[in-house]
Amino acid sequence: MTVTVTGPAALLHTSGARFKALAGSVLPFIAEREEDDAPAPITHLHIEAVNNELLLIGTDRRTIAIVRQPLTVASVNFAVRVSVPAYTIASRLDDIKDKMRVSLAIEPKQITLAYGRTKLRFPASPSELPWRSIISDHLTPDDVLTDRFMIDASHLARLGPAKALAKPRKPMNIHLRGSDRPFIATAGDVFLALIMPRVITGHPGAALPEQPLDTWRDHLD
């Protein structure tokens, strides 16, 4: 597959199945609407090409996910951080068949997605999402054990697509950081997600039941 670029760029050539797994693992974490005080567009898929790696990042401010993939080709010393509206990629995934060859070209002002006989160019904006500082605040050496953790079940469901990135039968790792800290989910060094505990009005973390399983044990006695 030939993809024409107009200047310094990075290229990813992969299978349709792999591309859908990469994008599909991040897209569920992207917000459906913008927030005025967000540090960057949170309805966008943020794309970075740096150190011969492709990174896809998505967030809704309460969750964040990142995937990493080696690039196929990159211009010497080329690095770029851009973003595109998430729907521009999400709306195309159903058209990409698993066995198709897919190419993604990342340039400073546009990305080009090519598959089959289709070639699409999307204008790209500079990305200023401070995801590195967000993640580094939580990647401490020691886990904190916790026996009470409130989480939105829909947030857990977002992790489902990432299983396509893991090696067969390799489980996802979950790291608990305490009842008021996000938990971290990883699939090797390919996928990482942070999910904040659920905050419920009138039900602060301190009010969580001391023994949340007691009502279930009562049914067994």
C-alpha positions in Angstrom: 0.0 0.0 0.0 1.4 3.4 -1.0 0.8 6.4 1.2 2.0 9.8 0.0 3.3 12.2 2.6 4.3 15.8 2.0 7.1 16.3 4.6 8.7 14.7 7.7 6.3 12.0 8.9 5.9 8.7 10.7 4.3 5.7 9.2 2.6 2.6 10.7 1.8 -0.3 8.5 -0.2 -3.1 10.2 -3.2 -5.4 9.8 -6.7 -4.3 10.1 -7.2 -6.5 13.1 -4.2 -4.9 14.9 -5.2 -1.3 14.0 -8.8 -1.9 15.3 -7.4 -3.3 18.5 -5.1 -0.3 19.0 -7.7 2.3 18.3 -10.5 0.4 19.8 -8.8 0.1 23.1 -8.5 3.9 23.5 -11.7 5.1 21.9 -14.0 4.0 24.8 -12.1 6.3 27.2 -12.7 9.5 25.1 -15.3 12.0 26.2 -18.5 12.5 24.2 -18.6 16.2 24.9 -16.0 18.9 25.7 -15.6 20.5 29.1 -14.7 24.2 29.3 -11.9 23.7 31.8 -10.3 20.6 30.2 -6.6 21.0 29.5 -7.0 19.8 25.9 -9.8 18.6 23.6 -11.1 15.5 25.4 -13.3 14.5 22.5 -10.2 14.0 20.4 -7.9 11.1 19.9 -4.4 12.3 20.7 -1.6 10.8 18.6 2.1 10.9 19.3 5.0 9.7 17.2 8.1 9.9 19.2 11.2 7.7 19.7 10.0 5.4 16.9 6.8 4.6 18.8 3.2 5.4 18.1 1.1 6.4 21.1 -2.7 6.7 21.0 -4.2 8.5 24.0 -7.8 9.1 25.0 -9.4 10.6 28.1 -12.6 11.9 29.6 -10.8 13.5 32.6 -12.0 10.7 34.9 -10.3 7.9 32.9 -7.4 7.8 30.6 -5.9 5.1 28.3 -2.8 4.8 26.3 -1.6 2.2 23.8 2.0 1.9 22.4 3.0 0.4 19.1 6.4 0.4 17.3 6.4 2.6 14.2 7.2 1.0 10.8 9.1 4.1 9.5 9.9 7.5 10.9 11.9 10.4 9.5 15.1 11.0 11.3 14.6 12.8 14.7 10.9 13.2 13.8 8.5 13.7 16.7 5.0 15.1 16.6 2.0 15.3 18.9 -1.3 15.9 17.3 -5.0 15.3 17.8 -8.1 14.6 15.7 -11.7 14.3 16.6 -12.2 10.8 17.8 -15.2 10.2 15.5 -13.0 10.5 12.4 -11.3 7.3 13.3 -14.2 5.6 15.2 -16.5 6.0 12.2 -14.2 4.0 10.0 -13.3 1.0 12.1 -16.4 -1.0 10.9 -15.1 -0.6 7.3 -11.7 -2.1 8.1 -11.5 -5.8 7.7 -9.2 -7.9 9.9 -7.0 -9.0 7.0 -6.7 -5.7 5.3 -3.4 -3.8 5.3 -3.8 -0.5 7.1 -1.4 2.4 6.9 -1.4 5.4 9.2 0.8 8.4 8.3 1.3 11.1 11.0 2.4 14.6 9.9 2.4 17.8 11.9 -0.8 19.1 10.2 -2.6 16.0 9.1 -2.9 12.2 9.5 -3.7 9.9 6.6 -5.5 6.6 7.1 -5.4 4.2 4.2 -7.0 0.7 3.9 -8.1 -1.3 0.9 -8.8 1.2 -1.8 -9.7 4.0 0.7 -7.4 6.8 1.6 -8.6 9.5 4.0 -6.8 12.7 5.2 -7.8 14.4 8.4 -6.6 17.8 9.5 -4.7 17.5 12.8 -4.3 20.0 15.6 -1.3 20.3 17.9 -1.9 18.2 21.0 -1.2 19.7 24.5 -2.7 16.9 26.6 -0.5 16.6 29.7 -0.9 12.9 29.9 2.6 12.2 31.1 2.3 14.2 34.2 -1.1 12.7 34.9 0.3 9.2 34.6 3.5 9.9 36.5 1.6 11.1 39.5 0.2 7.7 40.0 3.0 5.3 38.9 4.5 4.8 42.4 6.5 1.7 43.2 4.2 0.2 45.9 0.5 -0.7 45.6 -1.8 0.2 48.4 -4.0 -2.6 49.5 -7.7 -1.8 49.8 -10.7 -3.8 50.6 -13.3 -1.2 49.6 -13.5 0.3 46.2 -16.4 1.9 44.4 -16.1 1.9 40.6 -18.5 2.7 37.8 -19.3 -0.6 36.1 -19.4 1.1 32.7 -15.8 2.2 33.3 -14.7 -1.4 33.8 -16.4 -2.4 30.6 -14.1 0.0 28.7 -11.3 -2.3 29.4 -12.8 -5.1 27.3 -11.4 -4.2 23.9 -7.9 -4.1 25.3 -7.9 -7.9 25.6 -7.3 -8.0 21.9 -3.8 -6.5 22.5 -2.7 -9.0 25.1 -0.9 -12.2 24.3 -3.3 -15.2 24.3 -4.4 -16.2 27.7 -2.3 -13.5 29.3 -4.5 -11.7 32.0 -4.7 -8.0 32.5 -3.0 -6.7 35.6 -5.0 -4.5 38.0 -3.1 -2.3 40.5 -5.1 -0.9 43.4 -3.9 2.4 44.9 -6.4 2.8 47.8 -10.1 3.6 47.9 -9.7 7.3 46.9 -7.0 6.7 44.2 -7.4 5.5 40.6 -6.7 1.9 39.8 -4.3 1.1 37.1 -4.9 -1.6 34.4 -2.1 -2.8 32.2 -1.7 -5.3 29.4 2.0 -5.8 29.2 3.8 -2.6 28.0 1.2 -2.1 25.2 -1.8 -0.8 27.1 -2.3 1.3 30.3 -5.5 2.8 31.8 -6.2 4.8 34.9 -9.8 4.8 36.2 -10.9 7.0 39.1 -13.1 5.6 41.9 -16.7 6.6 41.5 -17.8 9.7 43.5 -21.4 9.6 44.5 -23.1 12.7 45.9 -24.1 12.2 49.5 -22.0 9.0 49.7 -18.4 10.0 50.1 -15.6 7.5 50.2 -15.5 7.7 54.0 -19.1 6.5 54.2 -18.4 3.2 52.3 -19.8 0.2 54.3 -17.2 -1.3 56.6 -18.2 -4.8 55.6 -19.8 -4.5 52.2 -20.3 -8.3 51.9 -22.3 -8.7 55.1 -25.7 -8.4 53.4 -24.7 -11.2 51.1 -23.3 -13.4 53.9 -26.7 -13.0 55.6 -28.3 -14.9 52.6 -25.9 -17.8 53.1 -26.4 -18.2 56.9 
